[in-house]
């Protein structure tokens, strides 16, 4: 059940992100975001931990998932995850080799190796941010967050671009 839910969850988030207006001027250096639902890359990893199909991750599923995640990332079974191993694992488990959390944020002692303790602590902290520490579980609904629209602060997008281009 989890294997079918992950692609549906990911496709929904991608579709929502792509659904905004496409008539924005390109290359003018401003940023704009139409708002919508976002899914933190760690949420993909957490969603895959739902062993019983109840659309929530409890503490035991988190613990088992972190053990399996570390084992998968530690490809050479050295007891630590190197930068190359983490990139390969992040590509598969988080959707991108550049996904957050990044390797450096997990490697708290900066020795270029992520230990199992560092891995577990880093992802447990993220899980706590989703409510694991207060509720004892993370419901899937908590993995998706709404981000409000972001617009240029000085007025209408098209009006500002036209003025910059010498048109009124």
Z-matrix of the N, CA and C atoms (Angstrom, degrees):
N
C 1 1.441
C 2 1.525 1 110.52
N 3 1.354 2 116.68 1 -41.93
C 4 1.460 3 120.14 2 179.54
C 5 1.515 4 110.75 3 -64.33
N 6 1.327 5 117.22 4 -35.26
C 7 1.460 6 120.09 5 -179.03
C 8 1.533 7 111.63 6 -64.82
N 9 1.321 8 118.03 7 -31.21
C 10 1.469 9 119.41 8 177.16
C 11 1.516 10 111.12 9 -84.29
N 12 1.310 11 117.58 10 -27.29
C 13 1.453 12 120.11 11 -178.77
C 14 1.523 13 112.17 12 -72.22
N 15 1.316 14 118.48 13 -38.91
C 16 1.465 15 121.45 14 -177.44
C 17 1.518 16 112.62 15 -58.37
N 18 1.342 17 120.31 16 -49.55
C 19 1.466 18 118.36 17 178.35
C 20 1.526 19 112.71 18 -62.99
N 21 1.322 20 117.16 19 -35.50
C 22 1.464 21 120.18 20 179.10
C 23 1.521 22 109.80 21 -66.64
N 24 1.330 23 117.59 22 -45.00
C 25 1.458 24 122.47 23 179.08
C 26 1.523 25 110.51 24 -61.73
N 27 1.310 26 117.37 25 -46.40
C 28 1.471 27 121.51 26 179.93
C 29 1.523 28 110.88 27 -64.85
N 30 1.322 29 117.78 28 -42.98
C 31 1.468 30 120.80 29 -179.53
C 32 1.524 31 111.01 30 -64.56
N 33 1.322 32 117.71 31 -37.49
C 34 1.460 33 121.14 32 178.51
C 35 1.520 34 110.88 33 -63.21
N 36 1.321 35 116.79 34 -44.06
C 37 1.462 36 120.51 35 -179.84
C 38 1.516 37 110.90 36 -66.28
N 39 1.322 38 117.57 37 -43.23
C 40 1.465 39 120.69 38 178.94
C 41 1.521 40 110.45 39 -63.69
N 42 1.319 41 117.54 40 -43.09
C 43 1.467 42 120.78 41 179.52
C 44 1.521 43 110.82 42 -62.82
N 45 1.314 44 117.37 43 -41.02
C 46 1.470 45 120.35 44 178.61
C 47 1.519 46 110.92 45 -64.71
N 48 1.316 47 116.78 46 -38.99
C 49 1.466 48 120.16 47 -179.93
C 50 1.515 49 111.63 48 -68.18
N 51 1.312 50 117.22 49 -33.28
C 52 1.466 51 121.43 50 -177.52
C 53 1.525 52 113.31 51 -87.68
N 54 1.321 53 117.82 52 -7.47
C 55 1.455 54 120.54 53 -171.66
C 56 1.524 55 114.68 54 -80.31
N 57 1.328 56 118.34 55 -7.41
C 58 1.465 57 121.17 56 -177.80
C 59 1.512 58 111.89 57 -69.73
N 60 1.338 59 116.13 58 170.17
C 61 1.457 60 120.92 59 179.83
C 62 1.527 61 111.52 60 -58.06
N 63 1.314 62 115.65 61 141.56
C 64 1.458 63 120.79 62 -177.56
C 65 1.527 64 112.05 63 -106.83
N 66 1.337 65 118.34 64 11.66
C 67 1.448 66 120.66 65 -175.15
C 68 1.524 67 113.46 66 -98.09
N 69 1.320 68 117.16 67 18.24
C 70 1.443 69 120.68 68 178.77
C 71 1.517 70 110.90 69 -71.93
N 72 1.329 71 117.76 70 143.21
C 73 1.454 72 119.46 71 174.69
C 74 1.517 73 109.94 72 -64.81
N 75 1.298 74 116.19 73 146.11
C 76 1.456 75 120.97 74 -178.11
C 77 1.519 76 110.37 75 -105.18
N 78 1.325 77 115.94 76 146.18
C 79 1.445 78 121.35 77 169.55
C 80 1.514 79 116.12 78 77.06
N 81 1.330 80 119.41 79 17.15
C 82 1.458 81 118.63 80 179.82
C 83 1.528 82 111.59 81 -94.82
N 84 1.320 83 118.21 82 3.55
C 85 1.450 84 122.06 83 174.40
C 86 1.518 85 115.18 84 84.20
N 87 1.289 86 118.78 85 -3.32
C 88 1.456 87 121.06 86 178.79
C 89 1.515 88 109.72 87 -90.82
N 90 1.306 89 115.14 88 155.51
C 91 1.456 90 117.72 89 175.33
C 92 1.513 91 109.36 90 -114.38
N 93 1.301 92 114.33 91 145.78
C 94 1.448 93 121.50 92 178.12
C 95 1.515 94 107.60 93 -147.86
N 96 1.299 95 116.29 94 144.77
C 97 1.456 96 122.05 95 178.12
C 98 1.506 97 107.15 96 -140.55
N 99 1.307 98 116.73 97 127.92
C 100 1.454 99 121.47 98 -175.32
C 101 1.522 100 113.09 99 -77.77
N 102 1.300 101 117.30 100 -0.17
C 103 1.447 102 120.56 101 -178.43
C 104 1.518 103 110.60 102 81.42
N 105 1.293 104 115.98 103 162.69
C 106 1.450 105 120.00 104 177.66
C 107 1.513 106 111.88 105 149.52
N 108 1.305 107 115.08 106 -170.31
C 109 1.449 108 121.57 107 -179.39
C 110 1.518 109 109.78 108 -85.92
N 111 1.314 110 116.00 109 136.96
C 112 1.454 111 120.51 110 175.77
C 113 1.524 112 108.83 111 -126.32
N 114 1.287 113 114.57 112 155.85
C 115 1.451 114 122.07 113 -179.70
C 116 1.516 115 107.33 114 -128.36
N 117 1.315 116 117.06 115 115.64
C 118 1.448 117 121.16 116 176.15
C 119 1.522 118 108.09 117 -62.82
N 120 1.326 119 117.13 118 142.15
C 121 1.464 120 119.76 119 -177.62
C 122 1.522 121 112.22 120 -60.02
N 123 1.323 122 117.95 121 -31.47
C 124 1.465 123 119.77 122 176.84
C 125 1.524 124 110.79 123 -63.96
N 126 1.332 125 116.95 124 -26.11
C 127 1.464 126 120.61 125 178.90
C 128 1.523 127 111.23 126 -62.76
N 129 1.340 128 117.59 127 -34.47
C 130 1.469 129 120.18 128 175.87
C 131 1.530 130 110.37 129 -61.36
N 132 1.317 131 115.74 130 -43.58
C 133 1.461 132 121.53 131 178.10
C 134 1.526 133 110.05 132 -62.34
N 135 1.334 134 117.11 133 -47.03
C 136 1.458 135 120.78 134 179.89
C 137 1.519 136 112.05 135 -62.80
N 138 1.326 137 117.78 136 -43.02
C 139 1.467 138 120.70 137 -178.31
C 140 1.526 139 111.23 138 -59.75
N 141 1.302 140 116.90 139 -34.15
C 142 1.461 141 121.08 140 178.14
C 143 1.517 142 113.96 141 -69.19
N 144 1.328 143 117.36 142 -11.00
C 145 1.467 144 121.90 143 -179.65
C 146 1.530 145 112.54 144 -86.06
N 147 1.311 146 118.29 145 -6.99
C 148 1.463 147 122.49 146 -176.58
C 149 1.527 148 109.69 147 -71.56
N 150 1.334 149 116.16 148 88.01
C 151 1.465 150 121.73 149 -174.34
C 152 1.528 151 113.19 150 -73.93
N 153 1.328 152 117.93 151 -30.82
C 154 1.467 153 119.72 152 -174.91
C 155 1.523 154 114.13 153 -99.49
N 156 1.321 155 117.54 154 2.81
C 157 1.461 156 120.66 155 174.62
C 158 1.516 157 115.77 156 71.31
N 159 1.357 158 117.59 157 23.89
C 160 1.467 159 119.53 158 -179.04
C 161 1.531 160 113.22 159 -96.41
N 162 1.335 161 116.88 160 11.75
C 163 1.467 162 123.01 161 178.75
C 164 1.523 163 112.56 162 60.70
N 165 1.323 164 115.50 163 33.54
C 166 1.462 165 122.56 164 175.62
C 167 1.520 166 107.80 165 -151.93
N 168 1.322 167 115.69 166 153.58
C 169 1.470 168 120.98 167 178.27
C 170 1.519 169 106.72 168 -115.79
N 171 1.340 170 116.97 169 119.59
C 172 1.460 171 119.61 170 177.50
C 173 1.535 172 109.00 171 -95.84
N 174 1.322 173 116.40 172 178.84
C 175 1.474 174 120.34 173 -175.68
C 176 1.534 175 113.12 174 -59.81
N 177 1.320 176 117.07 175 -39.80
C 178 1.470 177 118.48 176 -178.76
C 179 1.522 178 110.77 177 -69.39
N 180 1.337 179 117.49 178 -38.58
C 181 1.469 180 120.09 179 176.77
C 182 1.529 181 110.51 180 -65.60
N 183 1.340 182 116.97 181 -38.91
C 184 1.458 183 120.36 182 176.83
C 185 1.524 184 110.37 183 -61.63
N 186 1.325 185 116.96 184 -46.67
C 187 1.465 186 120.88 185 -178.84
C 188 1.532 187 111.22 186 -61.81
N 189 1.332 188 116.11 187 -47.18
C 190 1.468 189 119.87 188 178.79
C 191 1.524 190 111.29 189 -64.37
N 192 1.326 191 116.70 190 -39.03
C 193 1.455 192 120.82 191 179.28
C 194 1.517 193 112.46 192 -66.01
N 195 1.331 194 116.87 193 -38.66
C 196 1.464 195 120.35 194 178.13
C 197 1.525 196 111.22 195 -68.15
N 198 1.316 197 116.39 196 -37.90
C 199 1.468 198 119.95 197 176.43
C 200 1.523 199 110.25 198 -62.44
N 201 1.330 200 116.45 199 -47.40
C 202 1.469 201 120.97 200 179.25
C 203 1.523 202 111.13 201 -66.07
N 204 1.329 203 117.11 202 -39.67
C 205 1.465 204 121.15 203 179.80
C 206 1.511 205 111.66 204 -63.59
N 207 1.331 206 116.62 205 -43.52
C 208 1.467 207 119.71 206 178.23
C 209 1.523 208 110.52 207 -64.01
N 210 1.319 209 116.73 208 -44.21
C 211 1.469 210 120.52 209 179.43
C 212 1.525 211 111.39 210 -60.76
N 213 1.328 212 116.69 211 -39.20
C 214 1.465 213 120.20 212 178.98
C 215 1.524 214 111.00 213 -68.81
N 216 1.329 215 117.09 214 -38.04
C 217 1.463 216 120.79 215 -178.57
C 218 1.529 217 111.87 216 -73.13
N 219 1.315 218 117.20 217 -34.65
C 220 1.472 219 121.70 218 -179.60
C 221 1.526 220 109.20 219 -82.57
N 222 1.319 221 115.10 220 72.09
C 223 1.466 222 121.36 221 -172.05
C 224 1.523 223 113.39 222 -59.60
N 225 1.314 224 117.89 223 -35.23
C 226 1.473 225 119.86 224 -177.97
C 227 1.528 226 112.65 225 -91.83
N 228 1.328 227 116.98 226 4.56
C 229 1.472 228 123.55 227 177.88
C 230 1.532 229 112.48 228 56.12
N 231 1.335 230 116.09 229 36.85
C 232 1.464 231 120.96 230 -178.86
C 233 1.525 232 112.51 231 -85.07
N 234 1.324 233 117.81 232 -10.80
C 235 1.453 234 120.95 233 -176.73
C 236 1.520 235 112.72 234 94.74
N 237 1.327 236 116.28 235 0.31
C 238 1.454 237 121.35 236 177.99
C 239 1.515 238 109.90 237 -148.16
N 240 1.317 239 116.39 238 155.51
C 241 1.460 240 121.78 239 -178.82
C 242 1.521 241 108.83 240 -104.48
N 243 1.316 242 116.70 241 121.01
C 244 1.461 243 121.59 242 177.78
C 245 1.531 244 109.71 243 -82.80
N 246 1.309 245 115.83 244 172.30
C 247 1.472 246 120.73 245 179.70
C 248 1.528 247 110.88 246 -59.97
N 249 1.312 248 117.12 247 -44.66
C 250 1.464 249 121.14 248 -179.35
C 251 1.529 250 110.49 249 -65.82
N 252 1.314 251 117.57 250 -41.77
C 253 1.464 252 120.81 251 177.66
C 254 1.529 253 110.51 252 -63.32
N 255 1.327 254 116.73 253 -41.77
C 256 1.466 255 119.05 254 -178.44
C 257 1.519 256 110.91 255 -65.41
N 258 1.327 257 117.76 256 -42.24
C 259 1.465 258 120.17 257 178.79
C 260 1.525 259 111.22 258 -60.12
N 261 1.317 260 116.62 259 -44.40
C 262 1.468 261 120.13 260 179.63
C 263 1.529 262 110.38 261 -63.98
N 264 1.321 263 116.90 262 -43.18
C 265 1.460 264 120.84 263 179.47
C 266 1.531 265 110.52 264 -66.03
N 267 1.332 266 117.40 265 -44.49
C 268 1.464 267 120.67 266 -179.28
C 269 1.528 268 111.01 267 -61.30
N 270 1.327 269 116.98 268 -38.59
C 271 1.466 270 120.47 269 177.37
C 272 1.527 271 109.99 270 -58.55
N 273 1.322 272 116.43 271 -44.29
C 274 1.466 273 120.87 272 -177.62
C 275 1.531 274 112.72 273 -78.06
N 276 1.324 275 117.80 274 -44.76
C 277 1.465 276 120.97 275 -171.19
C 278 1.524 277 114.20 276 -91.75
N 279 1.337 278 117.06 277 -29.50
C 280 1.463 279 120.73 278 -175.85
C 281 1.522 280 112.81 279 -110.47
N 282 1.332 281 116.69 280 -6.00
C 283 1.453 282 120.62 281 175.95
C 284 1.512 283 115.50 282 95.27
N 285 1.332 284 118.45 283 -8.27
C 286 1.461 285 121.61 284 179.46
C 287 1.518 286 109.46 285 -164.36
N 288 1.314 287 116.32 286 143.76
C 289 1.468 288 119.12 287 177.27
C 290 1.523 289 111.39 288 -67.00
N 291 1.328 290 116.84 289 -18.66
C 292 1.458 291 122.12 290 179.63
C 293 1.525 292 113.11 291 -100.70
N 294 1.328 293 116.98 292 8.86
C 295 1.467 294 121.16 293 -176.84
C 296 1.526 295 111.08 294 -66.75
N 297 1.316 296 113.85 295 155.06
C 298 1.460 297 120.24 296 175.31
C 299 1.518 298 109.22 297 -93.70
N 300 1.315 299 119.49 298 144.96
C 301 1.447 300 125.30 299 6.20
C 302 1.524 301 111.24 300 -76.02
N 303 1.286 302 114.75 301 143.07
C 304 1.456 303 120.23 302 178.29
C 305 1.514 304 111.10 303 -79.55
N 306 1.296 305 113.90 304 163.81
C 307 1.463 306 120.90 305 -178.91
C 308 1.525 307 111.88 306 -56.58
N 309 1.317 308 116.59 307 -41.49
C 310 1.463 309 120.03 308 -175.51
C 311 1.526 310 111.14 309 -66.25
N 312 1.322 311 117.77 310 -35.26
C 313 1.466 312 119.46 311 179.65
C 314 1.530 313 111.82 312 -69.55
N 315 1.311 314 117.64 313 -25.85
C 316 1.468 315 120.36 314 177.99
C 317 1.527 316 112.31 315 -85.55
N 318 1.321 317 117.08 316 -31.13
C 319 1.464 318 122.42 317 -178.12
C 320 1.529 319 109.07 318 -83.31
N 321 1.334 320 116.34 319 75.32
C 322 1.458 321 120.84 320 -170.61
C 323 1.526 322 113.98 321 -66.97
N 324 1.320 323 118.08 322 -26.57
C 325 1.468 324 118.78 323 178.53
C 326 1.530 325 112.28 324 -93.42
N 327 1.323 326 117.69 325 4.22
C 328 1.470 327 124.41 326 173.51
C 329 1.527 328 113.32 327 54.07
N 330 1.331 329 115.64 328 41.69
C 331 1.472 330 118.64 329 177.51
C 332 1.528 331 112.14 330 -102.17
N 333 1.332 332 116.42 331 12.95
C 334 1.472 333 123.66 332 179.06
C 335 1.524 334 114.13 333 67.48
N 336 1.315 335 116.43 334 18.42
C 337 1.464 336 121.76 335 175.03
C 338 1.528 337 108.20 336 -140.66
N 339 1.326 338 116.11 337 130.88
C 340 1.461 339 120.80 338 176.95
C 341 1.521 340 107.52 339 -93.47
N 342 1.327 341 116.18 340 116.04
C 343 1.462 342 120.45 341 177.33
C 344 1.529 343 109.10 342 -79.05
N 345 1.315 344 115.77 343 167.77
C 346 1.469 345 118.68 344 177.47
C 347 1.523 346 110.54 345 -62.73
N 348 1.321 347 117.16 346 -37.61
C 349 1.468 348 120.18 347 177.97
C 350 1.523 349 110.94 348 -62.45
N 351 1.335 350 117.60 349 -44.96
C 352 1.463 351 121.01 350 178.24
C 353 1.528 352 110.96 351 -62.54
N 354 1.325 353 117.06 352 -42.29
C 355 1.463 354 122.50 353 179.44
C 356 1.525 355 110.48 354 -61.24
N 357 1.343 356 115.33 355 -50.37
C 358 1.462 357 120.61 356 -178.05
C 359 1.534 358 111.00 357 -64.22
N 360 1.334 359 116.73 358 -43.75
C 361 1.462 360 120.68 359 -178.88
C 362 1.525 361 110.89 360 -63.85
N 363 1.324 362 117.17 361 -45.10
C 364 1.460 363 120.95 362 -179.37
C 365 1.513 364 112.41 363 -60.74
N 366 1.334 365 116.88 364 -48.36
C 367 1.466 366 119.43 365 -178.87
C 368 1.527 367 112.19 366 -74.86
N 369 1.328 368 118.38 367 -28.66
C 370 1.462 369 120.53 368 175.18
C 371 1.527 370 110.01 369 -66.91
N 372 1.329 371 116.98 370 -39.04
C 373 1.468 372 120.40 371 176.28
C 374 1.528 373 110.72 372 -60.93
N 375 1.328 374 116.92 373 -41.32
C 376 1.462 375 120.57 374 178.10
C 377 1.531 376 109.57 375 -65.43
N 378 1.330 377 117.05 376 -43.36
C 379 1.473 378 120.90 377 178.14
C 380 1.528 379 110.49 378 -60.53
N 381 1.327 380 116.86 379 -39.14
C 382 1.468 381 120.19 380 177.70
C 383 1.522 382 110.73 381 -62.88
N 384 1.320 383 117.21 382 -34.33
C 385 1.459 384 121.25 383 176.40
C 386 1.522 385 112.74 384 -64.75
N 387 1.321 386 117.04 385 -25.45
C 388 1.465 387 121.89 386 175.51
C 389 1.523 388 112.16 387 -87.38
N 390 1.321 389 117.91 388 -0.32
C 391 1.456 390 121.34 389 176.26
C 392 1.512 391 115.39 390 107.76
N 393 1.323 392 118.72 391 4.24
C 394 1.466 393 120.74 392 -179.34
C 395 1.525 394 111.28 393 -58.01
N 396 1.327 395 118.21 394 -40.50
C 397 1.462 396 120.43 395 -175.33
C 398 1.524 397 112.49 396 -68.94
N 399 1.318 398 118.03 397 -30.66
C 400 1.467 399 119.45 398 -177.84
C 401 1.527 400 113.29 399 -93.64
N 402 1.333 401 117.69 400 -35.99
C 403 1.469 402 120.79 401 -176.23
C 404 1.526 403 113.62 402 -103.05
N 405 1.327 404 118.01 403 -14.48
C 406 1.459 405 120.50 404 -179.25
C 407 1.511 406 114.17 405 80.32
N 408 1.324 407 116.77 406 1.58
C 409 1.454 408 121.55 407 176.15
C 410 1.522 409 109.18 408 -158.46
N 411 1.314 410 115.19 409 163.72
C 412 1.458 411 121.17 410 173.59
C 413 1.519 412 107.01 411 -118.82
N 414 1.318 413 116.80 412 113.39
C 415 1.460 414 120.74 413 173.34
C 416 1.524 415 108.00 414 -75.92
N 417 1.316 416 117.60 415 144.14
C 418 1.466 417 120.93 416 -179.02
C 419 1.525 418 112.23 417 -53.72
N 420 1.318 419 116.79 418 -33.81
C 421 1.464 420 120.01 419 -179.41
C 422 1.530 421 110.70 420 -59.27
N 423 1.322 422 118.20 421 -26.30
C 424 1.467 423 122.04 422 179.53
C 425 1.529 424 112.17 423 -78.41
N 426 1.323 425 117.14 424 -14.65
C 427 1.466 426 120.43 425 -178.86
C 428 1.525 427 112.54 426 -79.83
N 429 1.313 428 116.91 427 -17.27
C 430 1.461 429 122.47 428 -179.39
C 431 1.521 430 107.72 429 -106.79
N 432 1.318 431 116.27 430 131.18
C 433 1.463 432 120.38 431 -178.30
C 434 1.517 433 110.74 432 -124.73
N 435 1.323 434 115.68 433 145.58
C 436 1.458 435 121.10 434 175.70
C 437 1.527 436 108.68 435 -90.62
N 438 1.309 437 115.59 436 132.34
C 439 1.455 438 121.72 437 175.04
C 440 1.523 439 106.97 438 -116.79
N 441 1.333 440 117.66 439 124.88
C 442 1.463 441 119.95 440 -178.09
C 443 1.531 442 111.81 441 -69.27
N 444 1.325 443 116.68 442 162.20
C 445 1.467 444 120.17 443 179.48
C 446 1.526 445 112.32 444 -60.91
N 447 1.320 446 115.18 445 147.95
C 448 1.462 447 122.16 446 175.59
C 449 1.513 448 106.68 447 -121.37
N 450 1.299 449 116.85 448 125.50
C 451 1.461 450 122.56 449 -178.56
C 452 1.525 451 109.31 450 -127.09
N 453 1.313 452 116.81 451 160.98
C 454 1.465 453 118.89 452 172.76
C 455 1.526 454 108.79 453 -57.26
N 456 1.303 455 116.41 454 141.34
C 457 1.460 456 120.18 455 -174.16
C 458 1.515 457 113.74 456 -78.48
N 459 1.324 458 118.71 457 -12.89
C 460 1.458 459 119.24 458 -174.45
C 461 1.522 460 113.80 459 -103.32
N 462 1.314 461 118.82 460 27.46
C 463 1.455 462 119.84 461 171.97
C 464 1.504 463 114.94 462 120.74
N 465 1.318 464 114.26 463 -159.01
C 466 1.455 465 123.07 464 -175.64
C 467 1.525 466 111.81 465 -65.49
N 468 1.319 467 116.51 466 132.95
C 469 1.465 468 122.50 467 -177.00
C 470 1.530 469 111.76 468 -57.79
N 471 1.300 470 116.99 469 -56.95
C 472 1.469 471 120.47 470 -175.84
C 473 1.527 472 111.76 471 -65.77
N 474 1.342 473 117.90 472 -39.26
C 475 1.457 474 120.75 473 178.72
C 476 1.521 475 110.35 474 -60.76
N 477 1.348 476 117.15 475 -44.88
C 478 1.462 477 120.78 476 -179.16
C 479 1.522 478 111.89 477 -64.89
N 480 1.314 479 117.45 478 -39.66
C 481 1.460 480 120.84 479 -179.85
C 482 1.521 481 109.81 480 -67.61
N 483 1.328 482 117.43 481 -42.01
C 484 1.470 483 120.03 482 179.38
C 485 1.523 484 111.70 483 -63.48
N 486 1.331 485 118.11 484 -39.53
C 487 1.457 486 120.78 485 177.34
C 488 1.525 487 110.54 486 -62.98
N 489 1.349 488 116.52 487 -43.38
C 490 1.463 489 120.45 488 178.73
C 491 1.523 490 111.19 489 -61.06
N 492 1.296 491 116.98 490 -31.58
C 493 1.464 492 121.06 491 -178.42
C 494 1.525 493 111.79 492 -89.53
N 495 1.336 494 117.47 493 7.22
C 496 1.447 495 121.32 494 176.41
C 497 1.501 496 115.25 495 85.86
N 498 1.338 497 117.62 496 11.00
C 499 1.467 498 121.15 497 177.90
C 500 1.508 499 109.54 498 -107.28
N 501 1.297 500 116.03 499 146.87
C 502 1.474 501 119.36 500 178.85
C 503 1.479 502 112.06 501 -116.07
